[in-house]
């Protein structure tokens, strides 16, 4: 077994994973919104408020998982590739919590995500389908097909903070995603797997599942339509902030709408089905660790 930790640009995600005869089993999961990338583009730093949210999330996770008797693997992504104070923060985490994080490259992030998605697709009986993966994060987006991978420097937090208003998001999303869309179009696929918080939240919205009741099993393998990216964004925009906090999580309303604008432009013209999978980087990191692939992927 392994405790797998993904400290991203918006979320902190943990899973307890074990290897089985047929693949891998997710025994327990934990997630908190930490907003690591908030204000990062302007300051070049992980802010004090984000740092405290990260520390609190780690403290909670330490109480939830048996770190004394179980090995762990911990990675951090784009916000920490960018932040000038990343090494200082990770020194504090190591000193205060005993957890050693590795900042991974965008390419490694895409490869780990592909491993997590591949194993999920096998479990969900999509193993024979040609697929591409989009992992839309807080400060970067990874796209790949299991063989080819690219990381692009846009995400829901950085894009939202550069636009702030819905009209500006819709006006600028096409330009931001143009190179990523070209790469996506070049990949041969029957389905496009959407992983990360925006598509999973959209799938939850479609079945009336609030944030506190989120269950990955209920949304895995669900399908999104192209029209959903505009329709659900408009629905969420029209909801007051108090209700939105219950529905999609505290302070997630506008970043989620930003993500829907990005995906709307990124997926325009695609004919493949859009399938939502909760498994991603967190699961792929743990599965690679258990398979002995982790070190070779991070280089």
C-alpha positions in Angstrom: 0.0 0.0 0.0 1.0 3.6 -0.4 -0.4 7.0 0.6 -0.3 9.1 -2.6 -0.3 12.9 -2.2 -1.0 15.5 -5.0 -0.5 19.1 -4.0 -1.8 21.0 -6.9 -2.4 24.6 -7.9 -5.9 24.5 -6.5 -6.4 21.3 -4.6 -4.6 19.0 -2.1 -5.6 15.4 -2.8 -4.6 12.2 -0.9 -5.4 8.6 -1.6 -4.6 5.3 0.1 -3.9 2.8 -2.8 -3.1 -0.9 -2.8 -2.1 -3.2 -5.6 -4.5 -6.1 -6.4 -4.3 -9.1 -8.7 -6.4 -7.1 -11.3 -4.7 -3.7 -10.9 -5.1 -1.2 -8.2 -7.7 -0.4 -5.5 -8.4 3.0 -4.0 -9.1 2.4 -0.4 -9.6 5.9 1.0 -9.5 9.4 -0.4 -9.2 12.9 1.0 -9.4 16.3 -0.7 -9.3 20.0 0.3 -9.4 23.2 -1.8 -6.2 25.1 -0.9 -5.9 27.6 -3.8 -2.1 27.5 -4.0 -2.1 29.5 -7.2 -4.2 32.4 -6.0 -2.3 35.6 -6.6 0.7 33.7 -7.9 0.8 35.3 -11.3 0.9 38.8 -9.8 3.3 38.2 -6.9 5.4 35.2 -8.0 4.8 33.7 -4.6 2.5 31.2 -2.8 0.6 33.6 -0.6 0.4 33.4 3.2 -3.3 32.5 3.2 -2.7 29.7 0.7 0.2 28.5 2.7 -1.9 28.3 5.8 -4.6 26.4 3.9 -2.0 23.9 2.7 -0.6 23.4 6.2 -4.1 22.9 7.6 -4.9 20.4 4.9 -1.7 18.4 5.6 -2.5 18.5 9.3 -5.9 17.0 8.6 -4.5 14.4 6.3 -1.9 13.3 8.9 -4.8 12.6 11.2 -6.8 10.7 8.6 -4.0 8.4 7.3 -1.5 6.1 9.0 1.8 7.7 8.0 3.7 5.9 10.7 3.1 2.4 9.2 2.4 3.2 5.5 4.9 4.5 2.9 3.9 7.7 1.1 4.8 9.5 -2.1 4.1 13.3 -2.4 4.3 15.5 -5.5 3.6 19.2 -6.3 2.8 20.7 -9.6 2.7 24.0 -11.6 2.1 26.5 -8.9 5.2 25.3 -7.2 7.2 25.1 -10.4 6.4 28.8 -10.7 6.6 30.1 -7.1 9.8 31.7 -5.9 9.1 30.6 -2.3 8.4 26.9 -3.1 11.6 25.6 -1.5 11.0 27.6 1.6 7.4 26.2 2.0 8.5 22.6 1.4 11.3 23.0 4.0 8.6 24.1 6.5 6.4 21.2 5.6 9.3 18.7 6.0 10.2 20.3 9.3 6.6 20.5 10.7 5.0 17.4 9.2 7.8 15.1 8.1 6.5 15.0 4.5 9.0 15.4 1.7 7.5 16.7 -1.6 8.9 16.4 -5.0 8.1 19.2 -7.6 7.5 17.3 -10.8 7.7 18.6 -14.4 4.7 19.2 -16.6 5.6 16.1 -18.7 5.9 13.9 -15.6 2.6 15.2 -14.4 0.9 14.3 -17.7 2.5 10.8 -17.6 1.3 10.1 -14.1 -2.2 11.4 -14.9 -2.2 9.0 -17.9 -1.4 6.1 -15.7 -4.2 7.0 -13.3 -6.7 7.4 -16.1 -5.6 4.2 -17.9 -6.2 2.1 -14.8 -9.5 3.8 -14.2 -10.6 3.1 -17.8 -9.7 -0.6 -17.5 -11.8 -0.7 -14.3 -14.7 1.1 -16.1 -14.5 -1.2 -19.1 -13.2 1.4 -21.6 -9.9 -0.5 -22.2 -10.3 -0.9 -26.0 -11.1 2.7 -26.7 -8.5 5.1 -28.2 -8.5 8.1 -25.9 -7.0 11.5 -25.2 -6.8 13.0 -21.7 -7.3 16.6 -20.5 -6.3 17.5 -17.0 -7.3 21.1 -16.4 -5.5 22.3 -13.3 -5.3 25.5 -11.4 -2.2 26.9 -13.2 -1.5 24.4 -15.9 -3.2 21.9 -18.3 -1.8 18.6 -19.3 -3.0 16.8 -22.5 -1.9 13.4 -23.8 -2.9 10.1 -25.3 -0.7 7.7 -23.4 2.1 8.1 -25.8 2.4 11.9 -26.5 2.2 14.4 -23.7 2.3 18.2 -23.5 1.8 20.7 -20.6 0.4 24.1 -21.2 0.7 27.1 -18.8 -2.9 27.9 -18.3 -5.3 26.8 -15.6 -8.5 27.9 -13.9 -7.0 30.0 -11.1 -4.5 31.9 -13.2 -7.1 32.4 -16.1 -9.8 33.6 -13.7 -7.5 36.1 -12.0 -6.4 37.5 -15.4 -10.0 38.0 -16.5 -12.3 38.2 -13.4 -15.4 38.9 -15.4 -17.5 36.3 -17.3 -17.5 38.3 -20.5 -13.7 38.6 -20.4 -13.3 34.9 -19.8 -15.4 34.1 -22.8 -13.6 36.7 -24.9 -10.1 35.5 -24.0 -10.5 31.7 -23.6 -10.0 30.9 -27.3 -6.6 32.7 -27.5 -5.4 31.1 -24.3 -6.3 27.6 -25.4 -5.4 27.8 -29.1 -2.1 25.9 -29.0 -3.5 23.3 -26.7 -6.5 22.8 -29.0 -4.2 22.3 -32.0 -2.4 19.6 -30.1 -5.6 17.9 -28.9 -7.0 17.9 -32.4 -3.8 16.1 -33.7 -4.4 13.2 -31.4 -6.3 10.1 -32.6 -9.1 9.4 -30.2 -12.6 7.9 -29.8 -13.2 9.5 -26.4 -11.7 12.5 -24.6 -11.3 11.8 -20.9 -11.8 14.8 -18.7 -10.2 14.6 -15.3 -9.8 17.2 -12.5 -12.2 19.4 -10.6 -14.1 21.2 -13.3 -15.5 18.2 -15.2 -16.1 16.2 -12.1 -18.0 19.1 -10.6 -20.0 19.5 -13.8 -20.9 15.8 -13.7 -22.0 16.2 -10.1 -24.1 19.3 -11.0 -25.9 17.3 -13.6 -27.1 14.7 -11.1 -27.9 17.2 -8.3 -24.9 16.2 -6.1 -23.7 18.9 -3.8 -20.0 19.3 -2.9 -20.3 17.8 0.6 -21.9 14.7 -0.8 -19.5 14.2 -3.7 -18.9 10.5 -4.6 -16.5 9.7 -7.4 -18.3 6.4 -8.1 -21.4 8.3 -9.1 -19.7 10.4 -11.7 -17.0 8.1 -13.1 -17.7 7.2 -16.8 -20.5 9.8 -17.0 -20.7 11.8 -20.2 -20.7 15.5 -20.8 -22.1 17.2 -23.9 -20.4 20.2 -25.6 -23.5 22.3 -24.7 -22.9 21.6 -21.0 -19.9 23.8 -20.8 -21.9 26.9 -21.6 -25.2 25.8 -20.0 -23.8 24.8 -16.6 -21.6 27.9 -16.5 -24.6 30.1 -17.1 -26.5 28.1 -14.4 -23.7 28.5 -11.9 -23.3 32.2 -12.7 -26.9 32.8 -11.9 -26.8 31.2 -8.5 -26.0 33.4 -5.4 -22.7 32.8 -3.7 -24.1 31.2 -0.6 -25.9 28.5 -2.6 -22.9 28.1 -4.9 -20.7 27.4 -1.9 -23.0 24.5 -0.9 -23.4 23.3 -4.4 -19.8 23.3 -5.7 -17.6 24.2 -2.7 -16.6 27.4 -1.0 -15.2 30.1 -3.3 -15.1 27.8 -6.3 -17.9 29.4 -8.3 -16.0 31.8 -10.5 -12.8 29.6 -11.0 -15.1 26.7 -12.1 -16.9 29.0 -14.6 -13.4 30.0 -15.9 -12.6 26.4 -16.3 -15.8 25.8 -18.3 -14.9 28.7 -20.6 -11.5 27.1 -21.2 -12.9 23.7 -21.9 -15.6 25.1 -24.2 -12.9 26.6 -26.4 -10.5 23.6 -26.1 -13.2 21.1 -27.1 -14.9 23.1 -29.8 -15.2 21.0 -33.0 -14.2 17.7 -31.4 -16.3 14.7 -32.4 -15.1 12.3 -29.7 -17.3 11.6 -26.6 -16.4 13.5 -23.5 -16.1 11.0 -20.5 -15.5 12.2 -16.9 -13.0 10.2 -14.8 -12.2 11.2 -11.2 -8.9 9.3 -11.2 -5.9 11.3 -12.3 -2.5 12.5 -11.0 -3.0 11.4 -7.4 -3.9 7.9 -8.4 -1.3 7.7 -11.1 1.5 8.7 -8.7 0.6 6.0 -6.2 0.1 3.4 -8.9 3.5 4.3 -10.5 5.1 4.1 -7.0 3.7 0.6 -6.4 4.8 -0.5 -9.9 8.3 0.7 -9.4 8.0 3.3 -12.2 7.9 6.5 -10.1 11.6 7.4 -10.1 12.1 6.7 -13.8 9.2 9.0 -14.7 10.4 12.0 -12.6 13.9 11.5 -13.9 
